[in-house]
Amino acid sequence: MFYPLLKLFYDKKPIILGWIYKVLFSNKNLKIGKNFKCDSFPIITLDKNAKIHLGDNLIFRRNVEIRTHQNSRLTIGDNCRVDRGVRILSTNKSHIDISSGVRIGLYSVFNGGDSIFIGKDTLISGFVYLQTSMHNYFEEGKNIQEQGYTHKRIILGEDCWLGTHAVIFPGVNLKNKVIVGSSSVVNKSFEESAIIAGSPAKIIKKRKINEI
């Protein structure tokens, strides 16, 4: 008798925890849609002027961390999945907009000193880094940590695929259907359907539009 009940609890655990988290923590600054599921409570830091909107049918795996500071905004669309250990940071006046159907792999990091837009159905593998800011380092006589940052937004189109350990630099705009090879460093923008790889990334071929 005990084992079936225990199994039922573990099977339903993401639904139960998602419902509890929504009841306890949703408010005017944190909107949570229908059917939210989580394997553990996400760690969410939310400043009083920041806002988070989580869409319907969203799944968070264990140890997801979201930090929204100052006047920033974060939106995660419907039917998205955020894997274990993912960390999303927004600050300044940045907007992070993750469209419907996006999948984010384990331990990926979005550093949103500036805005990040991710188009629908894009697949982001594990350990990917989206970096919208860079330390300044030109001033003589100052430590790098004293020189502040420069910020530029990142845009990923629809149906893109970022391979494991890819790094996306500030200002990059990847159009629809771009594929980024594993461990690539992307420091410039690429047009639709490009397949890119390397450090720095270069086009190695073009993806056919009707390719699945």
N, C-alpha and C positions, 0 to 999 in steps of 0.2 A: 504493500500500500504506500509506504513512504517513498520508494524509488520512483514510481510513476508521477507522484506529486512533485518531487524534486526535478525530474526531467521536464515536466510541464513548465515549472518556474523558469528553468534555464532556457527553454525554447521561447518563452514569452518575455524573458528578461529585458531585451531591448525595447519592447513595447511598453512594459511596465515602467522602466526607468525614464523613458521619454515622456510618458504621461506625467510622472511625478515631477520631473524637471520643469515641464511646461507649467504645471499648477503652481509650483513653488516660486519660480523665477521670472516668468513672463510679466512684462509691464509695458508702459508706454514707450520705453526706449528699446526694449527687447521683445520683438514680435516673433512668435513661433507658430508655424502653420500646422495643418492637420497631419496626423500619423507620424509625428516625430519619433525616431527611434535612436537609442544610444546604448552602447555596451557599458559605458561608465559616464557619470556626469561630466560634461565638458567643463574645462576651466575657462570661464569667461570674465574678463576684466572690461568694464564698460564705464567710461567717464560720463558725467551728467549731461554733456552736450553732444555725445556720440550716440549713434543709433545702429541697431542690428535688426535685420529682417531675415528670418529663416523660412523658406518656402515649405510647401506640402511634400510629404513622402520623403523626407530627408533622413539619411542614415549617418550617424557619427559612430565610428569605432572607438576603441579605448584611447584615452589620454589626448583627446583633441584640445588644443589651446587656442583661444581667440582673444585678442587684445585690441580694443578700439579706444583710442585716446583723442583728446581735444575735440575738434568738430568733424571727425571722420564718420564715414558711413560704410557699412558692410551689408551686402545683400547676397544671399545664396538662394538660387532658384529652386523650382520644384524638381523632384526625382533625382537629386544629387546624392553622391556618396563620398564621404570624407573619411579616409582610412586612419589607422592607428598613428598617433603621435604627430599628426599634422599641426603646424603652427601658422596662424594667420594674424598679422599685425597691421593695423591701420592707424595713422596719426596725421597731424596737421589738418588739412581740409580734404584729405584724399577720400575717394570713393572706390571701394572694391566691389565689383559687380560680377558675380559668378552665375552664369546663365543656367537654364534648365538642362538636366541630363549630364552634367559634368561629373567626372570621376577624378578624385585626387588621391594619389597613392601615398603609402605610409611614409611618415617623417618628412614630407615635403614642407617647404617654408615659403610663405608669401610675405615679403617685407614691404609694406605699403606706406613708405614715406610720401609717395605720390600715388596716383590712382592706378588701379589694375582692372582691366576688363577681360573676361574670358567668355568666348562665344559658346553657344549651346553644343552639347554632345562632344565637347573636347575631352580628351583622355590625358591625364597628367600622371606619369608613373611615379614610383617611389623615389625619395631623396632628390627631388627636383627643387631648384632654388630660383625664385623670382625676386630680383633685387632692383628696387626702383630708386635707390639712393647710393651715393658714393661719397666717401670722405674727401674733402678738399685737402690738398697737400702742397700748394704752391708758395705759401707764405714762409719766408725765411725766419728762423728764430722761434718758431712755434711748433709745439708737438702736434702731430696729426689729430689727436683727440680734441685739440683746442680750435681747430679750423672750420668746424661745421661741415655741412653736407651740401651737395647738389642733388636735385631730384628731377626725375623724368618718368612719365607714365609708361606702362607696359600694356600692349593690346595683343591678345591672342584671338584669332578668328574662330569660326565654327569648325567643328570636326577636325581639329588639330590633334596631334599626338606627340607628346614630349617624352622621350625615352628616359630611362633611369639615370640619375645624376646629371641631367642637363642643367645648365645655368643660363638664365636669361638676364641680360644687362639692362640698365635704365635706357628708356627711349626706344626699345625694340617694338616693332609692329609686325606680327606674323599674320598674314592674311589667311583666309579660309583654307582648310585642308593641308596645311603645312605639317610635315613630319620632321621631328628633330631627333637625330641619332643619340644613343646613350653616351653620356660623358661629354657631350658637346658644349662649347662655350659660345653663346650667341650674342654678338655685340653690334649687330646691325639688323635692319628689317629685311624681310623677304616676301616675294609676291606669292599669290595663290598657287597651291599644289606643289610647291617646292619641297624636295626631300633634301635635308641639309645635315651635315655632320662635320665634326672636327673642332679644332681649337686654334684659331677662331673658326666658326662654322662656315662652310661653303656649300653651294649646290652640288649634289652628286648625281641627281636625276630629277625628273618631274613625275609627279603622281598623276595617273590617269583619272579624269574627273569621275568616270563611272566605276572606279576601283572601290572595293569595299574594304 
